[in-house]
Amino acid sequence: MHTLKLLATLVKLNVQQELAYRTDALIHILLNLTWLGWELLSLSILFSNTATLGGWGPGELIALLGVFRLINMLMAALIWPNTERFNSGVRDGTLDYTFLQPVNSLFLISFSRIVIWRVWDFILATILIIVGLRLSGDSATPLNVVSFLFLVASGAAIIYSLWIVMIAFTFWFTKFDNNVTILQALLEAGRYPATVYPVWLRLIVTFVVPIAVATTVPLQALRGDLQAWQVLGFLGVGAASVFVASRVWKAGVRRYSSASS
Amino acid sequence: MLRIYQRLWQVNWAEQWQYRANLLMYLMYWLVSPIVYLAVWTTVARTQGSVNGLTVNDFMTYYLTLLIVDNLTADITIHLLGYKIQDGTLSGELLKPVHPILTQTLVNNLAFKALTVMVLIPIWLGLCLLLRPDFGAVTLSSLLLSIPAVVLGFGINFLMGATLTCVAFWTTRVYSIGELYWAIIILFSGQFVPLDLMPSFIQRLAQFLPFQLFKYFPIQLILGRLSTPVIVHGFIMDVVWFGLALALFLTVWRAGLKRFSAVGA
């Protein structure tokens, strides 16, 4: 309850900040629509030249685009702005104030900056997923849809945990504040099913920077490509990664000794 | 004048080495998208033999050449200059008796390019070993012919990027416009897919726009896939657009400077 109230306050604060730059938000939404047009055009070019991409039809790729945009939103709305804040906090020592608050520091680090207009992106992604599901039609059983939704959530949790571990590393290696870029750079690989990539690239986006676990894997569950044990396995990895990340974070915080001391 | 460039090169080259750790991160951005599209299109070509006449090898050579050409013709002016106009640090450079964009910004661009290409080449060779493409169609004359195409392609890209950044004289911030411009480049330059596979109206439009001169034209030139009339058409476009871009940049720059009131002055 307390946490929810705090989150509501943070949202309110960020809305107020954003309202100062209304035109900027509007331009960003228009840009976002331009990119959507471009993404749909590239899918239509792809499918005007072929019926399936490695067995995946247009509906499935539209749903994948939706999931990709969800992960992209997570990056743009939370991870990037909070990384920036965190890095400057480490550099100038203002991070001290975060730790002095009587609240979970991980919570404050993750949610103090929220790019509000990205809510729009969330709506768009949801529409894409629903349209994609409708188009791919009959293959999706209710059980597949449920495991799809759970796997999206657990995939997002894995990306989030990876981010926490990456920024926690700054406590050990001070000159390590550029590492989040690698997440963003490899994100592009989430647009298409990882099953068509060469093996080495598939290994990288599955095990090193698990973009594919958050994008391709949920769609595979939706297509019914995954066995029950595989679905449970991925969900287990999701839960485990959150646990590991919070442990790494705690250990890092214990090492933290402000900028000036 | 040559001495000035020589000196600027030394300074900028040394400066680039300072940021070598960030370089790998930038390179990731550059590498991922062509490799993803390479994988997508070779998968399609493999399942149906060829796409519109393009074979698996055609796609591999196209995207691998793209990796290099994209780097050679890339322009980062908006990142070098945008914030300087915004926060007024441009004032210091304006005091120098040389054109700041055609000296400092240009040389900085080139130094960045030189270093990225140096790091890119071993990665590129590694990719060639993994994918084993057949570059048999590349000849010495096609390589030589592509040199002026790459140089002019970079020239146009640089001048247009600089013109776009000059919009900051009026709007202060240019990054949103920059993103829109980037979307247009991706669409018309052949970054996503060889232009032959685009809908025909986009192909026709792209022929007369400058964006294909940054990527598609030099790539196809290197790979020896263009007929003589198309090559002639491409070079005419190169010269025309270079002239237009130069004139446009000089006009906008002059008008912009009059509007420029440095922050804090």
Interface residues (C-beta under 8 A of the other chain):
Chain A: D24 I27 H28 L31 T34 W35 W38 L41 S42 I45 L46 S48 N49 T50 T52 L53 G54 N178 T181 I182 Q184 A185 L186 E188 A189 R191 Y192 V196 Y197 P198 W200 L201
Chain B: A21 N22 M25 M28 Y29 V32 S33 I35 V36 A39 V40 T43 V44 T47 Q48 V51 N52 L130 L131 S176 E179 L180 A183 I186 L187 F192 V193 L197 M198 P199
